[in-house]
Amino acid sequence: MDNDKLQQLRLENLLLRVKTTWDFVNTTPNIDWNNGAFQYLEINSDSDITFSNGKQGHKYVLKILIHNGYKISSWDSSIRWPSGSVPLSSPVSEDTISYYGFLYLDNGTTQIYDNIAQAEQLK
């Protein structure tokens, strides 16, 4: 993906940050993109996040609230992380909200991660 397309994706995703209505609220860390392109996940324990049903060329947004003392143990193996840096792999010290954007390539088998917003600690 060239830098112009990645920059465009980042700008679009920043605009999505103001979205207040989410297509689907997940109760497990198994994200099915057939439930909508904008999903919310609340993490109350260490979690392994998996994705299913992403479509080639589609963009998806995941908002995560992770509670104090918990972490994301692993992310779906198809995600290509920039510089190999996987987010939230250590327990958070305060309740934290993060926004993640994904672009599916190769018939939905490869995802490009885009950092929409840095983690925000809730007080």
C-alpha positions as a printed NumPy array, in Angstrom:
array([[  0.   ,   0.   ,   0.   ],
       [  1.459,   3.358,  -0.928],
       [  1.777,   6.212,   1.561],
       [ -1.008,   8.286,  -0.059],
       [ -3.572,   5.514,   0.419],
       [ -2.427,   4.895,   3.978],
       [ -2.647,   8.624,   4.744],
       [ -6.155,   8.756,   3.258],
       [ -7.189,   5.797,   5.423],
       [ -5.815,   7.535,   8.51 ],
       [ -7.709,  10.745,   7.76 ],
       [-10.958,   8.872,   7.185],
       [-10.472,   6.93 ,  10.397],
       [ -9.829,  10.075,  12.418],
       [-13.218,  11.343,  11.278],
       [-14.792,   8.076,  12.42 ],
       [-13.535,   8.672,  15.932],
       [-16.467,  10.996,  16.568],
       [-18.913,   8.192,  15.724],
       [-21.091,   7.542,  18.763],
       [-23.335,   4.754,  17.455],
       [-21.625,   1.432,  16.906],
       [-23.009,  -1.292,  14.625],
       [-22.394,  -4.073,  17.119],
       [-21.375,  -4.447,  20.763],
       [-19.31 ,  -7.597,  21.254],
       [-19.462,  -9.714,  24.381],
       [-16.576, -11.953,  23.284],
       [-13.259, -11.064,  21.611],
       [-14.307, -12.928,  18.443],
       [-15.104, -10.1  ,  16.04 ],
       [-17.382, -11.047,  13.127],
       [-17.272,  -8.201,  10.588],
       [-20.625,  -9.395,   9.156],
       [-22.121,  -7.674,  12.228],
       [-20.983,  -4.268,  10.953],
       [-17.944,  -2.201,  10.049],
       [-17.935,  -0.3  ,  13.374],
       [-17.733,  -2.53 ,  16.432],
       [-17.148,  -2.091,  20.152],
       [-15.491,  -4.54 ,  22.547],
       [-15.187,  -4.34 ,  26.333],
       [-12.409,  -6.465,  27.826],
       [-12.785,  -7.697,  31.421],
       [-10.106, -10.41 ,  31.276],
       [ -6.953, -11.185,  29.32 ],
       [ -8.228, -11.783,  25.78 ],
       [ -7.242, -13.264,  22.435],
       [ -8.882, -11.229,  19.667],
       [ -9.874, -12.986,  16.455],
       [-11.605, -11.698,  13.321],
       [-13.846, -13.352,  10.762],
       [-15.676, -12.447,   7.552],
       [-13.611,  -9.44 ,   6.495],
       [-14.128,  -8.501,   2.85 ],
       [-11.38 ,  -7.503,   0.42 ],
       [-11.033,  -3.724,   0.143],
       [-13.313,  -3.027,   3.13 ],
       [-12.341,  -0.875,   6.086],
       [-13.349,  -1.72 ,   9.655],
       [-13.112,   0.09 ,  12.987],
       [-12.863,  -1.549,  16.402],
       [-13.241,   0.485,  19.594],
       [-11.921,  -1.338,  22.664],
       [-12.459,  -0.545,  26.334],
       [ -9.924,  -2.573,  28.302],
       [-10.255,  -2.591,  32.071],
       [ -7.484,  -2.015,  34.622],
       [ -5.104,  -4.956,  34.995],
       [ -6.023,  -6.742,  31.764],
       [ -4.397,  -7.026,  28.35 ],
       [ -4.871,  -8.339,  24.858],
       [ -2.913, -11.595,  24.951],
       [ -2.935, -12.007,  21.177],
       [ -4.464, -10.509,  18.037],
       [ -5.691, -12.285,  14.928],
       [ -2.673, -13.794,  13.145],
       [ -3.547, -12.202,   9.784],
       [ -2.815,  -8.65 ,  10.961],
       [  0.346,  -7.015,   9.613],
       [  1.521,  -4.609,  12.297],
       [  3.676,  -1.575,  11.435],
       [  7.239,  -2.222,  12.602],
       [  6.045,  -5.377,  14.378],
       [  4.668,  -3.431,  17.349],
       [  1.565,  -5.154,  18.777],
       [ -0.627,  -2.858,  20.927],
       [ -1.93 ,  -3.535,  24.44 ],
       [  0.126,  -6.688,  24.98 ],
       [  0.861,  -5.601,  28.564],
       [ -1.769,  -5.098,  31.274],
       [ -3.122,  -1.543,  31.429],
       [ -2.855,   0.376,  34.704],
       [ -6.161,   2.234,  34.229],
       [ -9.314,   1.637,  32.199],
       [ -8.302,   2.504,  28.636],
       [-10.147,   3.136,  25.35 ],
       [ -8.387,   2.569,  22.032],
       [ -9.563,   2.778,  18.417],
       [ -8.195,   0.51 ,  15.678],
       [ -8.762,   0.559,  11.941],
       [ -8.259,  -2.368,   9.588],
       [ -8.156,  -2.628,   5.809],
       [ -8.579,  -6.088,   4.329],
       [ -6.476,  -7.138,   1.33 ],
       [ -6.003, -10.411,  -0.578],
       [ -9.629, -11.585,  -0.457],
       [ -9.83 , -10.802,   3.237],
       [ -6.868, -12.886,   4.341],
       [ -4.47 , -10.04 ,   5.146],
       [ -5.269,  -7.01 ,   7.239],
       [ -3.407,  -3.733,   7.466],
       [ -3.565,  -2.155,  10.902],
       [ -3.975,   1.598,  11.173],
       [ -3.614,   3.409,  14.489],
       [ -6.68 ,   5.655,  14.639],
       [ -6.122,   7.018,  18.11 ],
       [ -3.676,   6.431,  20.875],
       [ -4.997,   4.79 ,  23.996],
       [ -6.944,   7.135,  26.252],
       [ -6.893,   6.433,  29.956],
       [-10.2  ,   6.97 ,  31.713],
       [-10.221,   8.641,  35.099]])
